[in-house]
Amino acid sequence: MSQDQKPLPFIYQFAAGEYPLDVVKTRVQLQTGKGAGADAYTGMVDCFQKIIRHEGFSRLYRGITAPILMEAPKRATKFAANDEWGKFYRKSFGIQKMNQSLSILTGASAGATEAFVVVPFELVKIRLQDKASAGKYNGMVDCVVKTVKAEGPLALYNGLESTMWRHILWNAGYFGCIFQVRQLLPKAESQGGQVSNDLMSGAVGGTVGTILNTPLDVVKSRIQNSPKISGYAPKYNWAFPAVFTVAKEEGFSALYKGFIPKVLRLGPGGGILLVVFTGVMDFFRKTLNP
């Protein structure tokens, strides 16, 4: 970066840095069977190499506008919903402080809430990342227009159920682990210690959440990439029937396609996310309550 260039906001840098991993994850998840040639990916590195070799480096950033626009409302909804559901459940159950069970329950509820925000963005992103649709859409807006025109406005919420399950499982694992790991770690004696604890807690939470939700993420990608055609029942339609179909036809390991690039994003990313959120909230508390 040159001296006179202004740095991009963190959200853009973060999205740009992790996005190629997301493209690779989606390509591997959409692959059925063994495939052949440039369309067959044996793993993360092979997928990276073939995309760059056959499609060009820029293909790793195709569709990035959708997740950038999604990032802020998604993260805001995640933590705000988790906080509000926590208040609701504590009041409902007459519990003063959070515990492990409540952390998992509030995380799951926050995940379900978050899904309503992210589904249209995810659908557009998946369709732009798929190699088969590379020449079908010119960009995010074109994808939205053509999808609505061909399948109706509700098509933008195709895959809502599977997305809800994906976010329920990830958030339950994420917030549940954050609570538990924080209890196990030594109490921070400084701001630096608090940051370290949050990085560790969030990274463990992100990793566990990814282990739990990857099978639902695989079928969600396939469901959202299946256009709605009148009179035709798509092969992948509902989350858990699709999970059983993938396991039966491709083996259990197919449910973890794209796991490595996914966990590389969401493991460390979960720690960074928690540190950023905690820092912003502390700033607001000091500002509003000097």
N, C-alpha and C positions, 0 to 999 in steps of 0.2 A: 504494500500500500504506500503510495507517495505521501510526502509530508503534508500536502495541502488537501488531501482527501479526508472528508469526515467519516468516522467509523459508522457502519450501519448499526441500528439498534440490535440489542442482544437477540431478540426473537428471530430476526432475519439471519443473523450469523448462525444461530443454533439450528434453524430449519435447513439452511443451505449445507451445513456440515453433516447433518444426519440423513439428508434426503436420499443420496445415492444408496445408502443401506436399505432404505424403505423401498426403493425401486427394485433392488435385487431381491428383497424379501417377497415382494408381490409377484415378480416373474417366476420365482421358484414355487410359490404357492399355487399359481395358476397352471403350472405344468402338470399334466396328467400322463400317466404311463412313462415310458422311457424316452419317447421322442427321438429325434435324429438331427444331426448336423447342428446348425446355428441355433436351432430352437430347443436343443437339449442341454440342460444345465446339471452338472454333476455336483455342484456345490456353490458356495458364495463366491470364491475366487474365480471359478470357471465362468460363472454368470457375469461378473464384472468384466472379465477379459473379452467374452463374446459380445457383450453389449458395445464395448468400446471399439472392438475390431470390426464388427459387422454393421453397427448403426451410428457410431461416432460418440465422442465423449459427452456431447450435449444431451444425448438421450437419457443420461443418468439424472437429468434435471427436468425432464418432461413432466408437466403437471404440477410443478412446485408452487404455483400461485395458489391453488386450492388449500394445501396444508398451511401455507403462510397466513392466509386469511382466517383459517380455522384455529390456529394456534392460540391466539389470545382469548377468544370466547370459550374455547375448550378448557384451557387451564383455569380460567376464572370460574367457570361452571363447576369444574372438578372440586376445587377447594371450598368455594362458597356453598355448594350443595352438601359437601361433607360436613361443614360446620353447622349448617341449618338442620340437617338430618340428625346430627349429634345432639343438638338442643332438643329436638322433638322426641327422640328416643329416651334421653335422660329424664325428661319430664314425664313421658308416658310410663316408664318403668319405675319412676321414683328413685333414680340413681343420681347421686351428686357428681361423681367423677367417672371419667371414661375408664373402661376396662377392655380386656382383649376381645371379648365377645361383641361388645358394643362397637369397637373399632372396626371389626369385620362387617358388622351389620350396616353401620353408617357408610362405610366404603362401598359396599355393594349397592346401597340405595343411591349414593352419589354417582356411581357408574351408570346406573339405569337412567338417571336424570341427564347425565352428560351425553348419553347416546343420541338423544333427540337433537342435540346441537350439531353433532359431528357427522351424522349419516349422509346428508347431501354432499358435503365436502369429500367424504371418504369415497362415495360412489363415483364422483367425477375424477378423483385422483386415481382410483383403480382402473377406470376405463382409459385414462390417458397414459397410464404406465404400461398397459398390456400391449405387447408387440403387434398383435393381430389388428388392433384398432389404430395403429400409428398413422395411417393415412385417412382415417375416417373423420377425425376431429382436428380442427386447427388450433384449439386451445380451450381453456376453461369455459368461456362464455359460449363458444360454439358447441361444446359438449353438452352444456345445460340445455341450450336451445334445441338441439337435435334430439336429445333424450326426451324432453317434454313433448316435442312435436310427434315423435314416433311412438312413445309409450304412455304419454299423459303426465300431468304434473306430479301425481302420486309416485311415479317411478323414481323420483329423487329420494324417496324413502324406502326404496327396495333394499331389503337386508336389514331393516330396523330391528327385527327380533334377534338376529344373529349378532348384530352390533351391540345390542343391549347385553346379551350374555357375555360377549367379549369384554365389555367394560365393567360389568358386574364382577366377573372373576378377577380382572386385573386390579381394580380398585380395592376389592376385598383383600386380596393378597398384599397390595401395596400399603394401605393404611393399617391393616392388621399387623404387618411386619414392622412398620415404623413404630407403632406403640410398643411392641415386644422388644425390639432391638434397643430402643431408647431406655427401656427399663433395665436392660442387661449392661449397657455401657456405663462407665464411670461418669458421674455428674461433671459437666463442663465447668471449669473454673475461670474461663475467659471466653471472649468472643470467638477466638480462633478455635478453641476447644468445642464450642457449640457448632461451628461450621463443620468441623471434622465429624462430630457425632451425626449431624444431619446428612452429610454426604454418605456416611456408612449406612445409616438407617434407610435413607432413600434408595441407595443402590441395592441393598438387600431386598427391600420391598419391590423395587422394579424388576429384579431378577425373579423373585418368587411369583409375582404377578404374571410375568411373561411365561413361566413354566405352566401356570394354571390355564392361561387363556389362549395359548398358541393354537390348539386344535380348533377353537371357535373362530380364531382369526383366519385360519386356512379356509374354512367353509364360508366365512363372511366374504372373503375375496372372490370366491367362485360364485356365490349367490349374487353379489353386486355386479359381477361382470357378465351375468346372464340376462340379456334383454328380455323384456316382457313381450311375448307374442300372443295375440289373441288366439284362443283355441289350442294353445300348446303349453303343456306343463313342463317347466324347466327341470332338468335333472337335479339341480341343487336349489332347494326352495326354502326349507325350514332347517334351523340350526342342527338339532340333534339327529334327525334322520339323515342329514347330509354328512354328519360325523361318522355314522355307521356305514354309509355308502362308501366314503373314502377309505375307511379302515378295511372294509370287506374287499374292495376292488384293488387297493394299492398297498394294503398292509398298515399296521398301526403306526409305523415310523413316518408314513406320509402325512400324518396329522401334525408332525413337527417340521414340515418343510418350511424353510426360511427362518428357523429358530435362531441360528447363529447371528445373522445380521440384525434380527429383531432384538435379541438380548443385548447385543453390543450397543444398540441405540437406547434401549429402555432400562438397562441396568445402571450404567453411569448416568444416563439421562434422568432416571428417577431421583438420584442423589442431587444432581444439579437443580432439578425442579424444586425439590424441597428446600434447598439452601436459598434459592431466589425468592420463593414464596415467603419463607420465614423472615428473610431480610427486609422484604417490602412491607410485611405486616408490622415488624418492629419499628420501621421508619414511620409508618402511619400512626402507630400507638404513641410514639414520642412526639410527633407533630400535633396530634389531636389532643394529647394529654400531657402537656409540657410540665 
